[in-house]
Amino acid sequence: MGFLDLIKKSVVAEFSNSLSTVDVFFSLLIAFLAAIIIITIYKKTYTGVSYTKSFALSIVLLAMVTSLVIRTINSNLALSLGMVGALSIVRFRTAVKDPVDTIFMFWAITAGIMAGAGLYLITLIATLILGILYVVSYTTTFKASKKYLLVIKATKEAAPAIIKIMGKKKKCVLKTESYKKNKAELTFELASRGTTEDIMKLQSMEEIESLHLINID
């Protein structure tokens, strides 16, 4: 037997596994459970404007479809080559606005790959560990560094008094001030939301027209 025949035999041996219904079912089930864990963490830590259920559904389908692809590739060499050819012509043009969404999609793909490879217990354990570490990181670093912008619209005469009052607040910085005729617009950067309760008391001033609190993280 020549060297090429040995290589051919070893490659074919890697794809000699049969595709059973039980294996497919367990791969889909574990991928589904892992996806549920992922979207639960995503929902709890979501900081965007509006949470979309379509993205959560995409996470579930992405994990399950990936597990099917990996299970198919592991079972047959011809099917794997055909699958690679089919996937090579697919183009995804949907823009992902938040980089964190991309990470969650990659997380779902990874879980699907592990489930498709038959690593059922490891898939769930790894997903849980990653989820716990992400939540801990989110609560200790992200929330601690969260910043806000406070936009105050008032009369021009009240602007110096407002700047003086805000200057006494901790971790409050005046970013911009603009004047137009008898109107003033002041923008302050706040390091935390804890100081906003006292700030909202400024609404009692007749010279202030409106207060707008904007999350910039």
N, C-alpha and C positions, 0 to 999 in steps of 0.2 A: 504494500500500500504506500503510495507516494505521499509527499508532504502536503500537497494540495488536497488530496483525498482525506487526510487527517483533519485538516482545517474545515473542510466541508462537513465531515461527520460530526465534529464538535459543535459547529454552528447549528446544524439541523437538530442535534440532541437537545439544545437549549429550547427549542420550540416544539418539543414532543408532548407537551402537556395537553390533555384533552380539556375541552371547554364544557364543563358540567353546569347544569341549572342551579345546583346548590351553591357552587362557587360564585356564580353571577349574582344570585340572591344575596348572599352574605356580603359581597363587595358593595352592592347597591345599598344594603341596609347600613353597613358601617360608614359608608360615605355620606349617607343621609344624616346619621346621628352626629357625625363630625361637623357637617354643614350647619346643623341646628345649633351646635355649640358656638360655631364661628359667628353666625348671624345674631345670636343672643348677645355675645360680647360686643359685636359691632353696634347693635342698637343701644346698648347701655353706655357706650363710650362715644356715640355719634355727637359731633359738635357743629354740624352744618345747619343750614337754614331750615330745611324740611327733610324728614326721613322718608325715603321712597321704598315701598314694598317690592317694587320691581327689581331693585338691586339685591334684596334679600332672596328673592326667588331665583335670581341669576346665580347667586352663590350656591344654592342647593343644587340646581341643575348642573352647574359647572363641576362640582365635586362628583356627582353621580355619573355624568357623561365621561369624565376623565377616568373614573374607575372602570367603566365599560371598555374604554379604549385600551387601557393597560391590560385588562383581562384578555382582550382579543389578541393583542400583540404577543402576550405570553403563550398563547395556545397554538398559533399557527404562523409559520414563516411567510407564507403567501399572503395571508390576511394582513399581517403586520406591514409588509411592503405596500400593499394596496391602501392601507390606512394612512401611511406616511404620504403617499402620493395624493390622496384625497385632501388631507389636511394642508398640504403645501399650496393649494390653490385658494384656500380660505383667507379672506382679508377682513380684519376687524377695524372698522372706521369710527366706532363710537368713542368720543373723547371722554377721558376720565378726568374730572375736575379736581378731585382731591387725591394726592399721592397715597394717602392712607387707604383709599378704596382699592388702589392697585395692589397694595400689600395684602389686603384681605382676599382679593381674587387669587393671588399667587398662593396664599395659605390654603384656599379651597382646592386649588389644583394639586398642591402637594398632598393634602389629605386624600384626594381621589387617587393619586398615584400609589400611595401606600396601601389604600384599601384594595385597589385593583391588583396589587402585588401579593395580596393575601396576608398582609401584616395587620390583622384586625385589631388585636389588643394594643399593639404599639401605636396604631393610628389614633385610637381614642385617648390613650395615655399622653401621647405627644401633643395632641390637640388641647387637652386639658391643661397641661403644663405651660404651653405657649400662651393659652388664654389667661391663666393666673398671672404669669409674668407680665403680660401686656397690661392687665388691669392694675397691677401694682405699680408699674411704670407710669401709667396714665394718671393715677391718683396722686403719686408722689412728685412727679415732675411737671406734667402738663397743667394740672389745676393750679399748682403753686406758681407757675409763671404766666398765668392767664392775665391778659391786659385788656383794658376797656378805654374807649374814647367817650368823653362826655361833651356833648355839643350844647351850648347854652345860647339862646337867642333872647336878647334883652334890649333895653334902650341904651343909647350911647352914654348917657350920664351915669348909668348904674354899672358900667363896665369896670371902672377902677375899684369899686367896692367889692364886686364879685371876684376880681383877680386877687384882692387882698384876702378875702375869706378863703378862697381855694388854696392860696399860698400857705395857709396854716395847716392844711391837710397833709398827712404823711403820704409819701410816694405819689404825689400829684404834681404834674408838670404842665405848664401852659405851652401848647404846641403851636397854635395859630390864633390870631385875632384879626378880624376884618370889620370894617365900618362902612356903612352906606347910609348917607343922609343922617337920620336920627336913630339908626338901628346898629346894633353890634352883634357879632357872632364870635363866640369864644370856644375854643376846643382844648380840652384838657386830657392828658393821658393818665389813667389810673392803673396802679399795679395790682389792685384786687377789687373785688366787689364789696368788701366789707365796709368801705368808707361811703358807699352810695346812700346808705340810710340817712346819714346827716345831710348829704348833698341834696337829697330829694326835698328836704325841708326848705330849700331855697325857692321852691315853687310858691311859697307864701308871699314872696316879694312881688309887689304889684308891677315892678319894672321888668320882671322876667316873663317872657312870652311862652317859652317852651324849653324843655330839657329832653335830650335824646342820649340814651346810653347805648353804645355800640360795642359789641364784642369783636376785637380785632385779631383773635387767635383762631 
